[in-house]
Amino acid sequence: MMGALMAGPLSDYGVMVLALAGAGVIAGLVRAYIAHRTRLHAEREASARAAARATGLMGLAERPRGVVRIVERDRDGHREVEFGGREPLSGREEAA
């Protein structure tokens, strides 16, 4: 019985339903693609920021200056780094 109904021409209502379903599928695919590209861009930016941060910290660590204290707050959390001005670690303490 269902096959006989599908064999005939689609009514205006059926065409409208198919068009809306197709538009919904296309909109979903576009939305997924944009979300994917946004995630890739954010990861690439975070990676470049981390590389720049590491390069800058290595440059600061190599230069003999007084005390340099860096405090960072971002989506990854809170970090505090201090260079210079401290006494060398004793045998009991471990470097992190």
URBELFEN-V204848 format. One record per residue. N is the residue number from 1. RES is the residue in three letters. SS is DSSP state (@ for helix, = for strand, . for the rest). PSI is psi in whole degrees, 0 to 359 (none if undefined). OMEGA is omega in degrees with one decimal (* if undefined). Layout:
# URBELFEN-V204848
N_RES_SS_PSI_OMEGA / N_RES_SS_PSI_OMEGA
This chain:
# URBELFEN-V204848
1_MET_._318_-179.0 / 2_MET_@_323_179.1 / 3_GLY_@_324_179.7 / 4_ALA_@_325_178.8 / 5_LEU_@_325_-178.1 / 6_MET_@_339_-177.3 / 7_ALA_@_334_-178.2 / 8_GLY_._172_179.1 / 9_PRO_._148_179.7 / 10_LEU_._143_175.9 / 11_SER_._172_177.3 / 12_ASP_@_323_178.9 / 13_TYR_@_316_179.4 / 14_GLY_@_320_178.0 / 15_VAL_@_318_179.8 / 16_MET_@_319_179.3 / 17_VAL_@_316_178.7 / 18_LEU_@_320_179.0 / 19_ALA_@_316_178.6 / 20_LEU_@_321_178.0 / 21_ALA_@_316_178.3 / 22_GLY_@_319_178.1 / 23_ALA_@_322_177.9 / 24_GLY_@_319_178.8 / 25_VAL_@_315_180.0 / 26_ILE_@_318_178.1 / 27_ALA_@_321_177.5 / 28_GLY_@_319_178.3 / 29_LEU_@_319_178.3 / 30_VAL_@_317_179.4 / 31_ARG_@_317_178.7 / 32_ALA_@_320_179.6 / 33_TYR_@_316_179.9 / 34_ILE_@_319_177.9 / 35_ALA_@_319_178.7 / 36_HIS_@_313_-179.8 / 37_ARG_@_323_178.9 / 38_THR_@_317_177.0 / 39_ARG_@_316_179.1 / 40_LEU_@_316_-180.0 / 41_HIS_@_317_-179.8 / 42_ALA_@_318_178.8 / 43_GLU_@_320_178.9 / 44_ARG_@_318_179.4 / 45_GLU_@_317_178.7 / 46_ALA_@_322_178.6 / 47_SER_@_316_178.8 / 48_ALA_@_321_177.9 / 49_ARG_@_318_179.8 / 50_ALA_@_319_178.9 / 51_ALA_@_317_178.3 / 52_ALA_@_320_178.6 / 53_ARG_@_314_-179.6 / 54_ALA_@_318_178.8 / 55_THR_@_316_178.1 / 56_GLY_@_319_179.2 / 57_LEU_@_322_177.4 / 58_MET_@_321_177.3 / 59_GLY_@_319_177.8 / 60_LEU_@_321_-177.6 / 61_ALA_@_330_-177.6 / 62_GLU_@_333_-175.2 / 63_ARG_._131_177.9 / 64_PRO_._96_175.5 / 65_ARG_._179_177.0 / 66_GLY_._233_179.4 / 67_VAL_._128_176.5 / 68_VAL_=_122_179.6 / 69_ARG_=_127_-178.9 / 70_ILE_=_128_177.4 / 71_VAL_=_123_-179.7 / 72_GLU_=_139_172.3 / 73_ARG_=_121_175.8 / 74_ASP_=_193_-175.7 / 75_ARG_._341_178.0 / 76_ASP_._343_179.1 / 77_GLY_=_205_-175.7 / 78_HIS_=_130_179.8 / 79_ARG_=_143_173.2 / 80_GLU_=_127_-179.8 / 81_VAL_=_135_179.8 / 82_GLU_=_132_178.6 / 83_PHE_=_140_174.7 / 84_GLY_._167_175.1 / 85_GLY_._1_178.9 / 86_ARG_._153_175.9 / 87_GLU_._152_177.7 / 88_PRO_._151_-180.0 / 89_LEU_._141_176.7 / 90_SER_._174_-178.5 / 91_GLY_._335_-177.6 / 92_ARG_._333_-176.1 / 93_GLU_._148_177.5 / 94_GLU_._146_175.6 / 95_ALA_._142_-179.4 / 96_ALA_._none_*
